[in-house]
Structure formats: structure tokens, C-alpha cells
Amino acid sequence: MMISLEKLVRPNIWSLAPYSSARDEYSGKEAHVFMDANENPFNAPFNRYPDPLQRELKAQLMKVKGVPEDMIFLGNGSDEAIDLAYRVFCNPGQDNVVAIAPTYGMYQVCADINGVEYRSVLLDDQFDFQADKLLAACDANTKIIWLCSPNNPTGNSLNRDEMLKVLDAFGGIVIVDEAYIDFARQLSMRQELVRHPNLIILQTMSKAWGSAAIRLGMAFASKEIIAIYNKVKYPYNVNLLTQQQAMAMLKDPFEVDKWVKLLLSERVRLMQAFQELPLCEKIYPTDANFFLARVTDAQRIYDYLVDRGIIVRNRSKIQLCSNCLRITIGSHTENNELIAALRQF
Ligand SMILES: *Cc1c(COP(=O)(O)O)cnc(C)c1O
């Protein structure tokens, strides 16, 4: 039961006349003399502005993800899609968003940057959530509910039925961050897009696709929402090198499948070895390429590992995560090195 998009989008954004770049006004293929964008004729191919809508890349993504091109937004990492959500939907000083806690820190950072109230609702002791509790934290000014599944830093997938309940009951936008979905047993929520015009799904090439350096994040949503995102984004927000490298990666999705399988089997091995360490108090179930573990003394263990050149993430200061370390699954030898070091702690 989504409120109309016109009521959800900020009035200034709804009525915005977007910047029209040279490449927007002419995008045909037949021309061979380009004197419209004040580009330099030398230093091809880097002299030309890249496609502002990344059409070739989206055509390839459509085949891999099964989402039509006009339902895909591409940005400078998922972080761009997160920030855009606030700029599109939330009136500063007036609107608010609701999120699970603990979760990915960028949702709150972007809320703070945009002057938007951020309301968090603590997860239960299984790190899962109840739709009713999230909905109870909403009011007439709540524009967005943030969900992250598998969740960071906890690693678990959220209960799908509860996520669907939120989608059905909430009139605003529900954003499901699926940065780790390629590692998960749960299916992506992509197939729910047809039934839920208020759903935005975030994915990224930074994790399973092994391409954090190129900064490519994706948002999947209704074509109406994507059109508004395209209006607000920087005209050339994804550079040519990123578009080319992403297309090279997408040509061989089976390579990614191999990495994922390998990382999942390494995850089993690393977690088993970790569990037997005297310093391990509890390992939480995970659906991602990392796991959260409660240890005897997170700060001392963290410092000890830093001294040995091994960096894990100390999440001790986060609600529900006291004495917890978040450990990313590395290569076979990296995982061995971590365990060998911890056995000597
Ligand atoms: C790593 C991560 C991302 C990825 O962000 P990028 O900007 O695409 O690199 C997004 N969401 C979550 C929850 C993450 O952990």
C-alpha cells in the first residue's frame, strides 16, 4: 500500500528539471564528428565523456540479474545509492527514517549529513527483527525503512516473511541492502520488485564480485523511482574505466561462482578452527563472507593481531556486539595465518 510516489518524493526533487548534458541531447550512434561537448579530440578513448546512463553495462547486468535496464540505477558504490535515497525522499529537519540496529553504518552517516532523523530499532538476541516493532517506530514523517540482509556486522539473513510484512504494511520506501546476497542461502528479493513498488534493492560489485576498487553499486527499483534517481545523480557518476572493468567482469560470472564456493568452504573451515580457540566464546551464524565472534577480550586480541600485521574489525562498541570481532574470510593461507596467530595468543 505505497503512498503515491509524488507524496513520498521531496517537492523540489519532484519538480526538478534535470541538467541536460551534451551526451543526453545526442546519443545516437551514426555520428562521427563530435563537436558538442567541448571534449579534446586527442587521447582516445579517455577524451570522451562516458555514457551517463551506462546503457551497455546495464544491458549486460540485465542478463545476469534478470532486471530490466530501466529498473537499474548504477552509482559510485552503494554509498551513492544510499545518499541519493535521502536526497530524493527526505526533507531535512522534517522527515525521518527507521532502521534495524546494529547494521551498516552508512545509513546513519548519510542521515546525519542530510539532516534527517535516524531511528534505530534493536534486533533481538538472534539478530533478527519483528516487522511490528519497526512499524511501531514509524510515524507520518517516516519516509524510509532500512533493512540489510545478510546484515552487517551480524552476518545473518533477516527473516523473509517479516521483510515482506514490512513491504506490505509500510506506505513509504523499504530499502533492502543485499551487498552479501551472493553468499547467502536466501534468494534475492529481486523477484518482489514487480509486486512492491515501494521496494529498493541495493547490491554491489565490492564483495562477491571482488571489485571494491572500481566503485560500482546497483539499485533495483520501479522504473519510476529509477527515473528520479537518474534525474538527481551527477551526470557522469560512473566513469569509463569502471564501466569497462565491470563489463569485463560480467562476461565471466562463473569465475565469481567459483570464488563464492571457495569462500564458503573456507568459511566453514575457518569458523571450525576459530570455535576451538580458548579465546572464542561464541560464533554467530552467518550468511556472508565474514562472521561475528564473541571473544574473551576483543580489544587485546585486536591489538595482538595488529602487531602481527593481521587486521580484523573490532565491533565491541556497537550495541549487542560487546567483545565482538568481525572477521572477513580470506584466502586459504590468510585464514591459516590468522588461526596460527590466535593459537599463540
Ligand atoms: C560492503 C557493503 C556495501 C558496499 O558498499 P560499496 O559502496 O558498494 O562498496 C553496502 N552495504 C553493506 C551492508 C556493506 O557491508
The ligand as a Gaussian input file, in Angstrom:
#p B3LYP/6-31G(d) Opt

LIG

0 1
 C       30.269000      -3.500000       1.914000
 C       28.858000      -3.043000       1.989000
 C       28.300000      -2.284000       0.968000
 C       29.103000      -1.944000      -0.230000
 O       29.292000      -0.600000      -0.399000
 P       30.006000      -0.112000      -1.743000
 O       29.879000       1.367000      -1.580000
 O       29.202000      -0.643000      -2.893000
 O       31.390000      -0.622000      -1.738000
 C       26.973000      -1.932000       1.051000
 N       26.212000      -2.314000       2.084000
 C       26.706000      -3.060000       3.067000
 C       25.822000      -3.511000       4.172000
 C       28.047000      -3.430000       3.065000
 O       28.538000      -4.169000       4.080000

